Amino acid sequence: MMKKEIIPAIIAKSQEELDRKIARVKGHVKVIQLDVMDGIFVKNSSVDFDFRLPKIGCGFEAHLMVSSPDEWIDRNIGKVDTIIVHIESCTDPDEIVSFVKSRGKKIGFALNPETQVMRVKPYLKKIDQVLVMTVNPGCYGGKFLPKALDKVKELRKLAPRLDIEVDGGMDPKNIRLADDAGANLFVSGSYTVDAEDVRAAVASLKKEVD
């Protein structure tokens, strides 16, 4: 049985905002995702400063929506446990995989809604996870794109034991569809991070996939 995790995604413009949002979700989840945006690969910017992360007994993954992932990785690889790079921004995927693994970290590739599974197929045996965007990337609250779940089904057939992550529009209804398609990691931004009661929001998502 694949482990299933609800992973809050944090967008932050400052260390203060980052600290505040981490404090809201800590204790309710095992992994927190940092949404890193450079204002070039996507139109918004987030966590584009020299950030610090607290030691809170929780894993951190960085979802790099940036045009030069190599530079970000060089500067920040020691701060996080998992790095997710958009295949669309990779000039040499093999090199990134080798470098991240050589530093003892996990590596995954992300696919934008229009990018097909064939782009990551050659690397499925070398990486730890694939993230399938189920919204257009770059902000909280994007429109859920159910067609993207076809890629989850395709990936699950190709790699039965791979961690497959979905990101975008994860509310109790859509998370059930993602679970049925074969995803096992579920990234939720505004639904969890902006919830009045974070514990209840996470529990409502967990209930649909357990």
ROSE-4610 file (N, C-alpha, C; in Angstrom, 1 decimal, always signed):
// ROSE-4610
residu = [M/M/M/M/M/M/K/K/K/K/K/K/E/E/E/I/I/I/I/I/I/P/P/P/A/A/A/I/I/I/I/I/I/A/A/A/K/K/K/S/S/S/Q/Q/Q/E/E/E/E/E/E/L/L/L/D/D/D/R/R/R/K/K/K/I/I/I/A/A/A/R/R/R/V/V/V/K/K/K/G/G/G/H/H/H/V/V/V/K/K/K/V/V/V/I/I/I/Q/Q/Q/L/L/L/D/D/D/V/V/V/M/M/M/D/D/D/G/G/G/I/I/I/F/F/F/V/V/V/K/K/K/N/N/N/S/S/S/S/S/S/V/V/V/D/D/D/F/F/F/D/D/D/F/F/F/R/R/R/L/L/L/P/P/P/K/K/K/I/I/I/G/G/G/C/C/C/G/G/G/F/F/F/E/E/E/A/A/A/H/H/H/L/L/L/M/M/M/V/V/V/S/S/S/S/S/S/P/P/P/D/D/D/E/E/E/W/W/W/I/I/I/D/D/D/R/R/R/N/N/N/I/I/I/G/G/G/K/K/K/V/V/V/D/D/D/T/T/T/I/I/I/I/I/I/V/V/V/H/H/H/I/I/I/E/E/E/S/S/S/C/C/C/T/T/T/D/D/D/P/P/P/D/D/D/E/E/E/I/I/I/V/V/V/S/S/S/F/F/F/V/V/V/K/K/K/S/S/S/R/R/R/G/G/G/K/K/K/K/K/K/I/I/I/G/G/G/F/F/F/A/A/A/L/L/L/N/N/N/P/P/P/E/E/E/T/T/T/Q/Q/Q/V/V/V/M/M/M/R/R/R/V/V/V/K/K/K/P/P/P/Y/Y/Y/L/L/L/K/K/K/K/K/K/I/I/I/D/D/D/Q/Q/Q/V/V/V/L/L/L/V/V/V/M/M/M/T/T/T/V/V/V/N/N/N/P/P/P/G/G/G/C/C/C/Y/Y/Y/G/G/G/G/G/G/K/K/K/F/F/F/L/L/L/P/P/P/K/K/K/A/A/A/L/L/L/D/D/D/K/K/K/V/V/V/K/K/K/E/E/E/L/L/L/R/R/R/K/K/K/L/L/L/A/A/A/P/P/P/R/R/R/L/L/L/D/D/D/I/I/I/E/E/E/V/V/V/D/D/D/G/G/G/G/G/G/M/M/M/D/D/D/P/P/P/K/K/K/N/N/N/I/I/I/R/R/R/L/L/L/A/A/A/D/D/D/D/D/D/A/A/A/G/G/G/A/A/A/N/N/N/L/L/L/F/F/F/V/V/V/S/S/S/G/G/G/S/S/S/Y/Y/Y/T/T/T/V/V/V/D/D/D/A/A/A/E/E/E/D/D/D/V/V/V/R/R/R/A/A/A/A/A/A/V/V/V/A/A/A/S/S/S/L/L/L/K/K/K/K/K/K/E/E/E/V/V/V/D/D/D]
num = [1/1/1/2/2/2/3/3/3/4/4/4/5/5/5/6/6/6/7/7/7/8/8/8/9/9/9/10/10/10/11/11/11/12/12/12/13/13/13/14/14/14/15/15/15/16/16/16/17/17/17/18/18/18/19/19/19/20/20/20/21/21/21/22/22/22/23/23/23/24/24/24/25/25/25/26/26/26/27/27/27/28/28/28/29/29/29/30/30/30/31/31/31/32/32/32/33/33/33/34/34/34/35/35/35/36/36/36/37/37/37/38/38/38/39/39/39/40/40/40/41/41/41/42/42/42/43/43/43/44/44/44/45/45/45/46/46/46/47/47/47/48/48/48/49/49/49/50/50/50/51/51/51/52/52/52/53/53/53/54/54/54/55/55/55/56/56/56/57/57/57/58/58/58/59/59/59/60/60/60/61/61/61/62/62/62/63/63/63/64/64/64/65/65/65/66/66/66/67/67/67/68/68/68/69/69/69/70/70/70/71/71/71/72/72/72/73/73/73/74/74/74/75/75/75/76/76/76/77/77/77/78/78/78/79/79/79/80/80/80/81/81/81/82/82/82/83/83/83/84/84/84/85/85/85/86/86/86/87/87/87/88/88/88/89/89/89/90/90/90/91/91/91/92/92/92/93/93/93/94/94/94/95/95/95/96/96/96/97/97/97/98/98/98/99/99/99/100/100/100/101/101/101/102/102/102/103/103/103/104/104/104/105/105/105/106/106/106/107/107/107/108/108/108/109/109/109/110/110/110/111/111/111/112/112/112/113/113/113/114/114/114/115/115/115/116/116/116/117/117/117/118/118/118/119/119/119/120/120/120/121/121/121/122/122/122/123/123/123/124/124/124/125/125/125/126/126/126/127/127/127/128/128/128/129/129/129/130/130/130/131/131/131/132/132/132/133/133/133/134/134/134/135/135/135/136/136/136/137/137/137/138/138/138/139/139/139/140/140/140/141/141/141/142/142/142/143/143/143/144/144/144/145/145/145/146/146/146/147/147/147/148/148/148/149/149/149/150/150/150/151/151/151/152/152/152/153/153/153/154/154/154/155/155/155/156/156/156/157/157/157/158/158/158/159/159/159/160/160/160/161/161/161/162/162/162/163/163/163/164/164/164/165/165/165/166/166/166/167/167/167/168/168/168/169/169/169/170/170/170/171/171/171/172/172/172/173/173/173/174/174/174/175/175/175/176/176/176/177/177/177/178/178/178/179/179/179/180/180/180/181/181/181/182/182/182/183/183/183/184/184/184/185/185/185/186/186/186/187/187/187/188/188/188/189/189/189/190/190/190/191/191/191/192/192/192/193/193/193/194/194/194/195/195/195/196/196/196/197/197/197/198/198/198/199/199/199/200/200/200/201/201/201/202/202/202/203/203/203/204/204/204/205/205/205/206/206/206/207/207/207/208/208/208/209/209/209/210/210/210]
x = [+0.9/+0.0/+0.9/+0.7/+1.5/+1.1/+2.1/+1.7/+1.0/+0.0/-0.8/-0.5/-0.2/+0.1/-0.6/-1.1/-1.6/-0.5/-0.1/+1.0/+0.6/+0.6/+0.3/+1.4/+0.9/+1.9/+1.9/+3.1/+3.2/+3.8/+3.0/+3.5/+3.8/+5.0/+5.4/+6.3/+6.0/+6.8/+7.9/+7.9/+8.9/+9.1/+10.2/+10.4/+9.3/+8.8/+7.7/+6.5/+6.1/+4.9/+5.2/+6.4/+6.8/+6.7/+7.2/+7.2/+5.7/+4.9/+3.5/+2.7/+3.0/+2.2/+2.7/+4.0/+4.5/+4.0/+3.9/+3.3/+1.9/+1.1/-0.3/-0.4/+0.4/+0.2/+1.1/+2.1/+2.9/+2.1/+2.5/+1.8/+0.6/+0.2/-1.0/-0.6/+0.7/+1.1/+2.6/+3.0/+4.4/+5.3/+4.8/+5.6/+4.9/+5.8/+5.3/+6.0/+5.3/+5.9/+6.1/+7.3/+7.5/+7.3/+6.5/+6.2/+7.2/+8.3/+9.3/+9.1/+8.9/+8.6/+9.5/+10.0/+10.9/+10.4/+9.0/+8.4/+8.8/+9.5/+9.9/+9.2/+9.5/+8.9/+7.4/+6.9/+5.5/+5.5/+4.3/+4.3/+4.4/+4.1/+4.3/+5.7/+6.0/+7.2/+6.9/+7.7/+7.4/+8.7/+9.0/+10.2/+11.4/+11.5/+12.7/+13.7/+13.8/+14.7/+15.6/+16.5/+17.4/+16.7/+15.9/+14.9/+15.6/+14.9/+15.3/+14.1/+14.4/+13.3/+13.5/+12.4/+12.5/+12.7/+13.3/+13.3/+12.1/+11.1/+9.8/+9.4/+10.4/+10.0/+9.1/+9.4/+8.5/+9.4/+9.1/+10.0/+9.5/+10.5/+10.2/+10.6/+9.7/+10.0/+9.9/+10.7/+10.7/+10.2/+9.2/+8.6/+9.1/+10.1/+10.8/+10.1/+9.3/+8.7/+9.6/+10.8/+11.9/+12.5/+13.1/+13.7/+15.1/+15.8/+17.2/+17.2/+16.7/+16.7/+18.1/+19.0/+20.4/+20.9/+20.7/+21.2/+20.6/+19.2/+18.5/+19.0/+19.2/+19.6/+21.0/+21.9/+23.3/+23.2/+22.3/+22.3/+21.5/+20.5/+19.6/+19.4/+20.2/+19.9/+20.0/+20.9/+21.0/+19.8/+18.9/+17.7/+16.5/+16.4/+15.2/+15.5/+14.5/+14.7/+14.4/+13.5/+13.2/+13.1/+13.6/+13.6/+12.8/+11.8/+10.9/+11.2/+11.7/+12.1/+11.1/+10.7/+9.8/+10.7/+10.2/+11.0/+11.1/+10.1/+10.1/+11.3/+11.8/+12.9/+14.3/+14.3/+15.6/+16.4/+17.6/+18.5/+19.1/+19.5/+20.1/+19.5/+18.4/+17.7/+18.6/+19.4/+20.3/+21.2/+21.8/+22.7/+22.1/+20.9/+20.2/+19.9/+19.4/+19.1/+20.4/+21.5/+22.7/+23.2/+23.2/+23.7/+22.8/+21.5/+20.6/+20.8/+20.9/+21.1/+22.4/+23.4/+24.8/+24.8/+23.9/+23.8/+22.8/+22.4/+21.5/+20.1/+19.7/+18.3/+17.5/+16.1/+15.2/+15.0/+14.7/+14.5/+13.2/+12.4/+11.3/+11.2/+10.4/+10.1/+8.6/+8.3/+7.0/+6.6/+5.3/+4.7/+3.6/+3.8/+2.7/+1.5/+0.4/-0.8/-0.7/+0.1/+0.2/+1.3/+2.1/+3.3/+2.9/+3.4/+3.0/+4.0/+3.5/+4.3/+5.6/+5.5/+6.7/+8.0/+7.8/+8.9/+9.7/+9.0/+9.7/+9.9/+9.3/+9.4/+10.8/+11.8/+13.2/+13.8/+13.2/+13.8/+13.1/+12.0/+11.1/+11.9/+12.9/+13.6/+14.7/+15.0/+16.0/+15.5/+14.3/+13.8/+12.8/+12.5/+11.7/+10.2/+9.9/+8.5/+8.3/+7.0/+6.6/+5.4/+5.4/+4.3/+3.6/+2.3/+1.4/+0.6/+0.8/+0.0/-1.4/-2.4/-3.8/-4.4/-3.6/-4.0/-2.8/-3.0/-1.9/-1.1/+0.2/+1.0/+1.2/+1.4/+1.8/+1.0/-0.1/-0.9/-1.8/-2.4/-3.4/-4.7/-5.5/-6.9/-7.1/-6.1/-6.4/-7.5/-8.0/-9.1/-8.6/-9.3/-8.9/-9.1/-8.1/-8.1/-8.2/-9.4/-9.5/-8.8/-8.6/-8.0/-6.5/-5.9/-4.5/-4.4/-5.6/-5.5/-5.3/-5.5/-5.1/-3.6/-2.8/-1.4/-1.0/-1.8/-1.6/-1.8/-2.9/-3.2/-2.1/-1.6/-0.6/+0.7/+1.1/+2.3/+2.1/+1.0/+0.8/+1.0/+0.5/+0.7/+2.2/+2.9/+4.4/+5.2/+4.8/+5.7/+4.8/+4.4/+3.4/+3.9/+5.2/+5.7/+6.1/+6.1/+6.5/+5.6/+6.2/+5.3/+4.8/+3.5/+2.9/+2.1/+2.4/+1.9/+1.0/-0.1/-0.9/-1.0/-1.0/-0.9/-1.9/-2.9/-3.8/-5.3/-6.1/-7.5/-7.9/-7.1/-7.4/-8.3/-9.6/-10.7/-11.2/-12.1/-12.6/-13.1/-13.8/-14.3/-13.2/-12.3/-11.2/-10.1/-9.9/-8.9/-9.3/-10.6/-11.1/-10.9/-11.0/-10.7/-9.3/-8.4/-6.9/-6.5/-7.1/-6.8/-7.3/-8.4/-8.9/-8.0/-7.4/-6.5/-5.2/-4.8/-3.6/-2.6/-2.9/-2.0/-1.9/-0.8/-0.7/-0.2/+0.3/+0.7/-0.2/-0.8/-1.8/-1.4/-1.0/-0.6/-1.8/-2.0/-3.1/-2.6/-2.9/-2.5/-3.5/-4.4/-5.3/-6.3/-6.7/-7.7/-7.2/-5.9/-5.4/-4.7/-3.8/-3.0/-3.9/-4.9/-5.8/-7.0/-7.2/-8.4/-8.5/-9.7/-9.9/-9.4/-9.7/-9.3/-8.4/-7.1/-6.2/-6.4/-6.5/-6.6/-7.8/-9.0/-10.2/-10.1/-9.4/-9.2/-8.4/-7.3/-6.4/-7.2/-7.9/-8.7/-9.8/-10.4/-11.4/-10.9/-9.6/-8.9/-8.5/-7.9/-7.4/-8.6/-9.7/-10.9/-11.2/-11.0/-11.4/-10.4/-9.2/-8.2/-7.8/-8.2/-7.9/-8.7]
y = [-1.2/+0.0/+1.3/+2.1/+3.4/+4.3/+5.0/+6.0/+7.1/+7.7/+8.8/+10.0/+11.1/+12.3/+13.5/+14.3/+15.7/+16.6/+17.4/+18.3/+19.8/+20.6/+22.0/+22.7/+23.6/+24.3/+25.8/+26.3/+27.7/+28.6/+29.7/+30.8/+31.9/+32.5/+33.6/+34.6/+35.9/+36.9/+37.4/+36.9/+37.4/+36.3/+36.4/+35.4/+35.4/+36.6/+36.7/+35.9/+36.1/+35.4/+33.9/+33.5/+32.1/+31.5/+32.1/+31.7/+31.5/+32.5/+32.5/+31.3/+31.1/+30.0/+28.6/+28.5/+27.2/+26.9/+28.0/+27.8/+27.4/+27.8/+27.4/+25.9/+25.4/+24.0/+23.0/+23.4/+22.4/+21.6/+20.4/+19.5/+18.8/+19.3/+18.6/+17.7/+17.9/+17.2/+16.7/+15.8/+15.3/+16.0/+16.6/+17.2/+18.6/+19.6/+20.9/+21.3/+21.8/+22.2/+23.7/+24.1/+25.5/+25.8/+26.7/+27.1/+28.2/+27.8/+28.8/+29.3/+30.6/+31.2/+32.4/+32.6/+33.6/+34.8/+34.8/+35.9/+35.8/+34.7/+34.5/+33.3/+32.1/+30.9/+30.9/+31.6/+31.9/+33.4/+34.0/+35.5/+36.0/+35.1/+35.6/+35.2/+35.8/+35.4/+35.0/+34.0/+33.5/+32.8/+32.9/+32.3/+32.6/+33.8/+34.2/+35.0/+34.7/+35.4/+34.3/+34.7/+33.8/+33.3/+32.3/+31.9/+31.0/+30.9/+30.0/+29.1/+27.9/+26.9/+26.5/+26.4/+25.9/+24.4/+23.9/+22.4/+22.1/+21.4/+21.2/+19.7/+18.8/+17.4/+17.1/+17.9/+17.8/+17.9/+17.2/+17.3/+18.5/+19.0/+20.1/+19.7/+20.0/+19.9/+21.2/+21.5/+22.7/+22.5/+23.1/+23.0/+24.2/+24.0/+25.1/+25.5/+26.5/+27.1/+28.3/+27.9/+28.9/+28.6/+29.6/+29.4/+28.8/+29.0/+28.5/+27.6/+26.4/+25.6/+25.3/+25.1/+24.8/+25.8/+27.1/+28.1/+28.1/+27.8/+27.8/+26.6/+25.4/+24.2/+24.4/+25.0/+25.3/+26.1/+27.0/+27.9/+27.3/+26.4/+26.1/+24.6/+23.7/+22.3/+21.8/+22.4/+22.0/+22.2/+23.1/+23.5/+22.6/+21.8/+21.0/+19.5/+18.7/+17.2/+16.7/+17.4/+17.0/+18.2/+18.0/+19.1/+18.6/+19.4/+19.1/+20.2/+19.7/+20.6/+20.5/+21.6/+21.5/+21.0/+19.9/+19.3/+20.4/+21.3/+22.3/+23.3/+23.4/+24.4/+23.7/+22.4/+21.6/+21.6/+22.0/+21.9/+20.5/+20.0/+18.7/+17.9/+17.2/+16.5/+15.5/+14.7/+13.7/+14.4/+15.5/+16.2/+16.6/+17.2/+17.6/+16.5/+15.4/+14.2/+13.7/+13.6/+13.1/+14.0/+15.3/+16.3/+16.2/+16.3/+16.2/+14.9/+13.8/+12.5/+12.4/+13.0/+13.0/+13.7/+14.6/+15.4/+14.7/+13.5/+12.8/+13.3/+14.0/+14.5/+13.8/+13.9/+13.3/+14.3/+13.7/+14.6/+14.1/+15.1/+14.8/+15.7/+15.4/+16.3/+16.6/+17.9/+18.4/+18.6/+18.4/+18.5/+19.6/+20.6/+21.6/+20.9/+21.5/+20.9/+20.5/+21.3/+20.9/+20.0/+19.6/+18.8/+17.3/+16.5/+15.1/+14.2/+13.1/+12.1/+11.7/+11.6/+11.2/+12.0/+13.3/+14.1/+13.5/+12.9/+12.4/+10.8/+10.2/+8.7/+8.2/+8.8/+8.3/+8.3/+9.1/+9.3/+8.6/+7.9/+7.4/+6.4/+5.7/+4.8/+5.5/+6.7/+7.4/+8.4/+8.8/+9.8/+9.3/+10.1/+9.7/+9.9/+10.9/+11.3/+12.1/+12.1/+13.1/+13.9/+15.2/+16.0/+16.4/+16.2/+16.5/+17.8/+18.9/+20.1/+19.9/+20.1/+20.0/+21.4/+22.4/+23.8/+24.4/+25.5/+26.3/+26.8/+26.7/+27.0/+28.5/+28.9/+30.3/+31.0/+30.5/+31.2/+30.2/+30.7/+29.9/+30.0/+28.9/+29.0/+28.9/+28.3/+28.2/+27.2/+27.2/+26.4/+24.9/+24.0/+22.6/+22.0/+21.3/+20.8/+19.2/+18.7/+17.2/+16.4/+16.9/+16.2/+15.8/+16.6/+16.3/+15.0/+14.5/+13.2/+12.0/+12.2/+11.1/+10.9/+11.9/+11.7/+10.9/+11.1/+10.3/+8.8/+8.5/+7.2/+6.5/+7.3/+6.9/+6.6/+7.5/+7.3/+6.1/+5.9/+4.8/+3.5/+3.4/+2.2/+2.0/+3.1/+3.0/+2.7/+3.2/+3.1/+2.9/+1.6/+1.2/+1.7/+1.8/+2.1/+3.5/+4.3/+5.7/+6.6/+7.5/+8.5/+9.5/+9.6/+10.5/+11.5/+12.8/+13.9/+14.7/+15.2/+16.2/+17.5/+18.6/+19.9/+20.8/+21.2/+22.2/+21.8/+22.7/+22.5/+21.3/+20.9/+19.8/+20.1/+19.9/+20.0/+18.6/+18.3/+16.9/+16.2/+17.0/+16.4/+16.0/+16.9/+16.7/+15.7/+15.7/+14.8/+13.4/+13.1/+11.8/+11.3/+12.3/+12.0/+11.7/+12.5/+12.3/+10.9/+10.6/+9.3/+8.1/+8.2/+7.2/+7.0/+8.2/+8.1/+7.5/+7.4/+6.7/+7.6/+8.8/+9.7/+9.2/+9.5/+9.2/+10.3/+11.4/+12.6/+13.8/+14.5/+15.5/+16.9/+17.8/+19.1/+20.0/+20.7/+21.6/+22.9/+24.0/+25.3/+26.0/+26.8/+27.7/+26.9/+25.7/+24.9/+24.6/+24.4/+24.1/+25.3/+26.0/+27.0/+28.2/+28.5/+29.7/+29.3/+28.0/+27.6/+28.2/+28.4/+28.9/+27.9/+26.6/+25.5/+24.5/+24.7/+23.9/+22.4/+22.0/+20.6/+20.0/+20.7/+20.2/+20.1/+21.1/+21.1/+19.9/+19.6/+18.5/+17.2/+17.1/+15.9/+15.6/+16.7/+16.5/+15.9/+16.3/+15.7/+14.3/+14.0/+12.7/+11.7/+12.1/+11.2/+10.7/+11.5/+11.1/+10.1/+10.0/+9.2/+8.0/+7.9/+6.8/+5.6]
z = [+0.0/+0.0/+0.0/-1.0/-1.0/+0.1/+0.7/+1.7/+1.0/+1.7/+1.2/+2.2/+1.6/+2.4/+1.9/+2.8/+2.5/+2.7/+1.7/+1.8/+1.6/+2.6/+2.4/+1.6/+0.7/-0.1/+0.3/+0.6/+1.1/+0.1/-0.2/-1.0/+0.0/-0.1/+0.9/+0.2/+0.5/+0.0/+0.9/+2.2/+3.2/+4.2/+4.9/+6.0/+7.0/+7.3/+8.3/+7.9/+6.6/+6.1/+6.0/+5.7/+5.6/+7.0/+8.0/+9.4/+9.9/+9.6/+10.0/+9.4/+8.1/+7.5/+7.9/+8.1/+8.6/+10.0/+10.9/+12.2/+12.2/+11.2/+11.0/+10.8/+9.9/+9.5/+10.2/+10.9/+11.6/+12.6/+12.8/+13.7/+13.1/+12.0/+11.3/+10.1/+9.7/+8.5/+8.7/+7.8/+7.9/+6.9/+5.8/+4.8/+4.5/+4.3/+3.9/+2.6/+1.6/+0.3/+0.3/-0.2/-0.4/-1.9/-2.3/-3.7/-4.0/-4.7/-5.1/-6.5/-6.6/-7.9/-8.2/-9.4/-9.7/-10.5/-10.8/-11.6/-13.0/-13.4/-14.9/-15.4/-14.8/-15.2/-15.0/-13.9/-13.7/-13.3/-13.4/-13.3/-11.8/-10.9/-9.5/-8.9/-7.7/-7.1/-5.6/-5.1/-3.8/-3.3/-2.1/-1.4/-2.3/-2.8/-3.7/-2.9/-1.6/-0.7/+0.0/+0.8/+1.5/+2.7/+2.6/+3.6/+4.7/+5.8/+6.9/+7.2/+7.5/+7.9/+9.3/+10.1/+11.5/+11.5/+12.6/+12.9/+13.6/+12.9/+13.5/+13.4/+13.1/+13.0/+11.8/+10.7/+9.5/+8.3/+7.3/+6.0/+5.2/+4.4/+3.5/+2.1/+1.2/-0.2/-0.9/-1.9/-2.6/-4.1/-4.4/-5.8/-6.6/-7.5/-8.1/-9.4/-9.3/-10.5/-10.9/-11.4/-11.7/-13.0/-13.7/-15.0/-14.9/-13.7/-13.6/-12.3/-12.4/-11.1/-10.6/-11.5/-11.1/-10.1/-10.3/-9.5/-8.1/-8.1/-6.8/-6.0/-6.7/-6.0/-5.4/-6.2/-5.6/-4.3/-4.2/-3.1/-1.9/-2.2/-1.1/-0.8/-1.5/-1.4/+0.0/+0.9/+2.2/+3.1/+2.6/+3.5/+3.4/+2.4/+2.2/+2.0/+2.0/+1.9/+0.5/-0.2/-1.6/-2.5/-3.7/-4.7/-5.9/-6.3/-7.4/-8.5/-9.6/-10.7/-11.9/-12.5/-13.6/-14.8/-15.4/-16.6/-17.7/-17.8/-18.8/-18.6/-17.4/-17.2/-17.1/-17.4/-17.2/-18.5/-18.5/-19.7/-19.7/-18.5/-18.4/-17.3/-17.5/-16.4/-15.7/-16.5/-15.8/-14.9/-15.2/-14.4/-13.1/-13.2/-12.0/-11.0/-11.6/-10.8/-10.1/-10.9/-10.3/-9.1/-9.4/-8.4/-7.1/-7.2/-6.0/-5.3/-6.0/-5.3/-4.6/-5.2/-4.7/-3.3/-3.1/-1.8/-0.8/-1.2/-0.3/-0.2/-1.2/-1.2/-2.2/-2.1/-3.0/-4.2/-5.3/-6.5/-7.3/-7.7/-8.5/-9.7/-10.7/-11.8/-11.8/-12.1/-12.2/-13.7/-14.0/-15.3/-15.3/-16.1/-16.3/-17.0/-16.9/-17.5/-19.0/-19.8/-21.2/-21.5/-20.5/-20.8/-20.6/-21.6/-21.6/-20.8/-20.4/-19.6/-20.3/-21.6/-22.3/-22.0/-21.6/-21.2/-20.0/-19.1/-17.9/-17.9/-18.9/-19.0/-18.9/-19.6/-19.5/-18.1/-17.2/-15.9/-14.7/-15.0/-14.0/-13.0/-13.5/-12.6/-11.8/-12.1/-11.5/-10.4/-10.5/-9.6/-8.5/-7.5/-6.4/-6.6/-7.4/-7.5/-8.8/-9.2/-10.3/-9.7/-10.0/-9.6/-10.8/-10.8/-11.9/-11.5/-12.3/-12.0/-12.5/-11.6/-11.9/-12.0/-11.9/-12.2/-13.0/-13.6/-14.2/-13.0/-13.0/-11.8/-11.7/-10.4/-10.1/-9.1/-8.6/-7.6/-6.9/-5.7/-5.0/-5.8/-5.7/-6.1/-7.6/-8.4/-9.8/-10.1/-11.4/-11.8/-12.0/-11.3/-11.4/-12.8/-13.3/-14.6/-14.6/-14.6/-14.4/-15.4/-16.6/-17.7/-17.3/-16.5/-16.1/-15.3/-14.8/-14.1/-15.0/-16.3/-17.2/-17.2/-16.9/-16.8/-15.5/-14.5/-13.2/-13.5/-14.2/-14.6/-15.4/-16.4/-17.3/-16.5/-15.6/-14.8/-13.9/-13.3/-12.4/-13.1/-14.3/-15.1/-15.4/-15.7/-16.1/-14.8/-13.7/-12.5/-11.3/-11.0/-10.0/-8.6/-8.3/-7.0/-6.8/-7.8/-7.8/-7.0/-6.2/-5.6/-6.7/-6.8/-7.8/-7.0/-7.2/-6.5/-7.4/-6.9/-7.7/-6.9/-7.7/-7.1/-7.8/-7.0/-7.5/-7.4/-6.8/-6.7/-5.8/-4.8/-4.0/-2.8/-3.1/-2.1/-1.9/-1.0/-0.8/-2.1/-2.9/-4.2/-5.1/-5.4/-6.4/-5.9/-4.6/-4.1/-4.3/-4.2/-4.4/-5.9/-6.8/-8.2/-8.4/-7.8/-7.9/-7.3/-6.2/-5.5/-6.4/-7.0/-7.9/-9.1/-9.6/-10.7/-10.4/-9.1/-8.8/-8.0/-7.7/-7.0/-5.5/-4.9/-3.4/-2.6/-3.2/-2.5/-3.0/-2.1/-2.5/-2.0/-2.8/-2.4/-2.4/-1.3/-1.1/-0.6/-1.4/-1.0/-0.1/-0.8/-0.1/+0.8/+0.4/+1.1/+2.5/+2.7/+4.0/+4.7/+3.9/+4.6/+5.0/+4.2/+4.5/+5.2/+5.6/+6.3/+7.7/+8.2/+9.5/+10.5/+10.2/+11.1/+10.2/+10.3/+9.5/+9.8/+11.1/+11.4/+10.8/+10.8/+10.2/+8.7/+8.1/+6.6/+6.2/+6.9/+6.6/+6.8/+7.9/+8.2/+7.1/+6.6/+5.6/+4.3/+4.0/+2.8/+3.1/+4.2/+4.6/+4.5/+5.0/+5.1/+3.7/+2.6/+1.3/+0.6/+1.2/+0.5/+1.4/+2.7/+3.5/+3.2]
